Amino acid sequence: MNRKIPLRVIGIFLVLWTFLMIIMMWVDDAFDDDEIWSGVLFNCIIAAVCLHYSQKNSRPHPDNIEEHKKEQKQNKENKQDSSLEILKKRYAGGEISEEEFNKIKEGLDE
């Protein structure tokens, strides 16, 4: 089973891990340790990149009407293209006649 961990989850995990590192530095009084600060900085950068790309690639909010309509239009065009391709394959394979092909094609264009 192939499961992908979303970037948002990785970003949140890194933010929490960074806070834990800072708390451990505070408890151990290790604020002078440069290695820990480099780890904190590295975690912050990676978390910021993950959270940025997770937000950039997320689906539009349903309240955003323009984005929602744009996505629906793209989905409809993709579906229509795939339907037309299937229709062309059926016609090329001899499953339907030219009259049936033109009739169905007109229905898809509407």
GROMACS elastic network, one bead per residue, 0.5 to 0.9 nm:
[ bonds ]
;  ai    aj funct       b0    kb
    5     8     6  0.84021   500
    5     9     6  0.68429   500
    5    10     6  0.72783   500
    6     9     6  0.54464   500
    6    10     6  0.67039   500
    6    11     6  0.88452   500
    6    50     6  0.89969   500
    6    54     6  0.74813   500
    7    10     6  0.50689   500
    7    11     6  0.60646   500
    7    12     6  0.86031   500
    7    47     6  0.88781   500
    7    49     6  0.89721   500
    7    50     6  0.52096   500
    7    51     6  0.65476   500
    7    52     6  0.89315   500
    7    53     6  0.73151   500
    7    54     6  0.53895   500
    8    11     6  0.50609   500
    8    12     6  0.61595   500
    8    13     6  0.85018   500
    8    47     6  0.86679   500
    8    50     6  0.63193   500
    8    51     6  0.53749   500
    8    52     6  0.85850   500
    8    53     6  0.83189   500
    8    54     6  0.54044   500
    8    55     6  0.78276   500
    9    12     6  0.52278   500
    9    13     6  0.60696   500
    9    14     6  0.86088   500
    9    50     6  0.86465   500
    9    51     6  0.85172   500
   10    13     6  0.50732   500
   10    14     6  0.61803   500
   10    15     6  0.86789   500
   10    47     6  0.72042   500
   10    50     6  0.68630   500
   10    51     6  0.81815   500
   11    14     6  0.51730   500
   11    15     6  0.62677   500
   11    16     6  0.87242   500
   11    43     6  0.89139   500
   11    44     6  0.88503   500
   11    46     6  0.72853   500
   11    48     6  0.68509   500
   11    49     6  0.78163   500
   11    50     6  0.51210   500
   11    51     6  0.53415   500
   11    52     6  0.89364   500
   11    54     6  0.86484   500
   12    15     6  0.50790   500
   12    16     6  0.62303   500
   12    17     6  0.85260   500
   12    47     6  0.69888   500
   12    50     6  0.87240   500
   12    51     6  0.76843   500
   13    16     6  0.51841   500
   13    17     6  0.60524   500
   13    18     6  0.85602   500
   13    47     6  0.80709   500
   14    18     6  0.60225   500
   14    19     6  0.86028   500
   14    43     6  0.58772   500
   14    44     6  0.72750   500
   14    46     6  0.76389   500
   14    47     6  0.55464   500
   15    18     6  0.51074   500
   15    19     6  0.63608   500
   15    20     6  0.87068   500
   15    43     6  0.71288   500
   15    44     6  0.66791   500
   15    47     6  0.61825   500
   15    48     6  0.86491   500
   16    19     6  0.51279   500
   16    20     6  0.62514   500
   16    21     6  0.86868   500
   17    21     6  0.62237   500
   17    22     6  0.87432   500
   17    40     6  0.87949   500
   17    43     6  0.79557   500
   18    22     6  0.62950   500
   18    23     6  0.86478   500
   18    39     6  0.81837   500
   18    40     6  0.56329   500
   18    41     6  0.85483   500
   18    43     6  0.62717   500
   18    44     6  0.71192   500
   19    22     6  0.50783   500
   19    23     6  0.61870   500
   19    24     6  0.85783   500
   19    40     6  0.84628   500
   20    23     6  0.50541   500
   20    24     6  0.61167   500
   20    25     6  0.85530   500
   21    24     6  0.50570   500
   21    25     6  0.61599   500
   21    26     6  0.86450   500
   21    36     6  0.76748   500
   21    39     6  0.85543   500
   21    40     6  0.70700   500
   22    26     6  0.62003   500
   22    27     6  0.86884   500
   22    31     6  0.84623   500
   22    36     6  0.85410   500
   22    37     6  0.86573   500
   22    40     6  0.76281   500
   23    27     6  0.61851   500
   23    28     6  0.85693   500
   24    27     6  0.50951   500
   24    28     6  0.60294   500
   24    29     6  0.81570   500
   24    30     6  0.81207   500
   25    28     6  0.52259   500
   25    29     6  0.55979   500
   25    31     6  0.57793   500
   25    32     6  0.89659   500
   25    33     6  0.85970   500
   25    36     6  0.78904   500
   26    30     6  0.65622   500
   26    31     6  0.68589   500
   27    30     6  0.78478   500
   28    31     6  0.83766   500
   29    32     6  0.80662   500
   30    33     6  0.56278   500
   30    36     6  0.82831   500
   31    34     6  0.80132   500
   31    36     6  0.81035   500
   31    37     6  0.79005   500
   32    36     6  0.86569   500
   32    37     6  0.84500   500
   33    36     6  0.57316   500
   33    37     6  0.67523   500
   34    37     6  0.50848   500
   34    38     6  0.61559   500
   34    39     6  0.86629   500
   35    38     6  0.51620   500
   35    39     6  0.63588   500
   35    40     6  0.87357   500
   36    39     6  0.50431   500
   36    40     6  0.62042   500
   36    41     6  0.86282   500
   37    41     6  0.60667   500
   37    42     6  0.84469   500
   38    41     6  0.50587   500
   38    42     6  0.60266   500
   38    43     6  0.85469   500
   39    42     6  0.50149   500
   39    43     6  0.60830   500
   39    44     6  0.85338   500
   40    43     6  0.51849   500
   40    44     6  0.61789   500
   40    45     6  0.87201   500
   41    44     6  0.50981   500
   41    45     6  0.62549   500
   41    46     6  0.86980   500
   42    45     6  0.52558   500
   42    46     6  0.62376   500
   42    47     6  0.85033   500
   43    46     6  0.52304   500
   43    47     6  0.59075   500
   43    48     6  0.84291   500
   44    47     6  0.51128   500
   44    48     6  0.60214   500
   44    49     6  0.86110   500
   45    48     6  0.51481   500
   45    49     6  0.62593   500
   45    50     6  0.86702   500
   46    49     6  0.51499   500
   46    50     6  0.61511   500
   46    51     6  0.85835   500
   47    50     6  0.51123   500
   47    51     6  0.60396   500
   47    52     6  0.84058   500
   48    51     6  0.52108   500
   48    52     6  0.59533   500
   48    53     6  0.86190   500
   49    52     6  0.51040   500
   49    53     6  0.62186   500
   49    54     6  0.84908   500
   50    53     6  0.53953   500
   50    54     6  0.60308   500
   50    55     6  0.85999   500
   51    54     6  0.50695   500
   51    55     6  0.61582   500
   51    56     6  0.85439   500
   52    55     6  0.53042   500
   52    56     6  0.61516   500
   52    57     6  0.87379   500
   53    57     6  0.60132   500
   53    58     6  0.83712   500
   54    57     6  0.53886   500
   54    58     6  0.60555   500
   55    58     6  0.52345   500
   55    59     6  0.85710   500
   56    59     6  0.86068   500
   58    61     6  0.88157   500
   59    62     6  0.88626   500
   59    68     6  0.89123   500
   59    71     6  0.89870   500
   60    63     6  0.83353   500
   60    64     6  0.67306   500
   60    65     6  0.89683   500
   60    67     6  0.60686   500
   60    68     6  0.64203   500
   60    71     6  0.83516   500
   61    64     6  0.54619   500
   61    65     6  0.83294   500
   61    67     6  0.79486   500
   61    68     6  0.74573   500
   62    65     6  0.67045   500
   62    67     6  0.83162   500
   62    68     6  0.62648   500
   63    66     6  0.89183   500
   63    67     6  0.89630   500
   63    68     6  0.79734   500
   64    67     6  0.57048   500
   64    68     6  0.61609   500
   64    69     6  0.87421   500
   65    68     6  0.50222   500
   65    69     6  0.60559   500
   65    70     6  0.85134   500
   66    69     6  0.52420   500
   66    70     6  0.61570   500
   66    71     6  0.86603   500
   67    70     6  0.50221   500
   67    71     6  0.61539   500
   67    72     6  0.85980   500
   68    71     6  0.51839   500
   68    72     6  0.62097   500
   68    73     6  0.86575   500
   69    72     6  0.50223   500
   69    73     6  0.61123   500
   69    74     6  0.86360   500
   70    73     6  0.51397   500
   70    74     6  0.63004   500
   70    75     6  0.86802   500
   71    74     6  0.51331   500
   71    75     6  0.61602   500
   71    76     6  0.85756   500
   72    75     6  0.50519   500
   72    76     6  0.60772   500
   72    77     6  0.85935   500
   73    76     6  0.50530   500
   73    77     6  0.61543   500
   73    78     6  0.85873   500
   74    77     6  0.51064   500
   74    78     6  0.61331   500
   74    79     6  0.85199   500
   75    78     6  0.51169   500
   75    79     6  0.60740   500
   75    80     6  0.84878   500
   76    79     6  0.50425   500
   76    80     6  0.59736   500
   76    81     6  0.84901   500
   77    81     6  0.60263   500
   77    82     6  0.85388   500
   78    81     6  0.51234   500
   78    82     6  0.62148   500
   78    83     6  0.85841   500
   79    82     6  0.51631   500
   79    83     6  0.61085   500
   79    84     6  0.85979   500
   80    84     6  0.61107   500
   80    85     6  0.85457   500
   80   108     6  0.68235   500
   80   109     6  0.82277   500
   81    84     6  0.51165   500
   81    85     6  0.61638   500
   81    86     6  0.86683   500
   82    85     6  0.50049   500
   82    86     6  0.62206   500
   82    87     6  0.85766   500
   83    86     6  0.51229   500
   83    87     6  0.61531   500
   83    88     6  0.86389   500
   83   108     6  0.78549   500
   84    88     6  0.61147   500
   84    89     6  0.86098   500
   84   105     6  0.71746   500
   84   108     6  0.74865   500
   85    88     6  0.50851   500
   85    89     6  0.62516   500
   85    90     6  0.86763   500
   86    89     6  0.51110   500
   86    90     6  0.62275   500
   86    91     6  0.86485   500
   87    90     6  0.51368   500
   87    91     6  0.62093   500
   87    92     6  0.85640   500
   87    96     6  0.87408   500
   87   101     6  0.70576   500
   87   104     6  0.80025   500
   87   105     6  0.77675   500
   88    91     6  0.50754   500
   88    92     6  0.60139   500
   88    93     6  0.84612   500
   88   101     6  0.78788   500
   89    92     6  0.50059   500
   89    93     6  0.59749   500
   89    94     6  0.85833   500
   89    95     6  0.87560   500
   90    93     6  0.50621   500
   90    94     6  0.62987   500
   90    95     6  0.52801   500
   90    96     6  0.62963   500
   90   101     6  0.86366   500
   91    94     6  0.51843   500
   91    95     6  0.58865   500
   91    96     6  0.52648   500
   91    97     6  0.66560   500
   91    98     6  0.72530   500
   91   100     6  0.87809   500
   91   101     6  0.65373   500
   92    95     6  0.77075   500
   92    96     6  0.84303   500
   93    96     6  0.80173   500
   94    97     6  0.69295   500
   96    99     6  0.81757   500
   96   100     6  0.60730   500
   96   101     6  0.65002   500
   97   100     6  0.52554   500
   97   101     6  0.61353   500
   97   102     6  0.87437   500
   98   102     6  0.61803   500
   98   103     6  0.85518   500
   99   102     6  0.52732   500
   99   103     6  0.61596   500
   99   104     6  0.86234   500
  100   103     6  0.50773   500
  100   104     6  0.60631   500
  100   105     6  0.83646   500
  101   104     6  0.53449   500
  101   105     6  0.59794   500
  101   106     6  0.86064   500
  102   106     6  0.61233   500
  102   107     6  0.86523   500
  103   106     6  0.52861   500
  103   107     6  0.64751   500
  103   108     6  0.89007   500
  104   107     6  0.50132   500
  104   108     6  0.63382   500
  104   109     6  0.87959   500
  105   108     6  0.50418   500
  105   109     6  0.62797   500
  105   110     6  0.89358   500
  106   109     6  0.51416   500
  106   110     6  0.66509   500
  107   110     6  0.55432   500
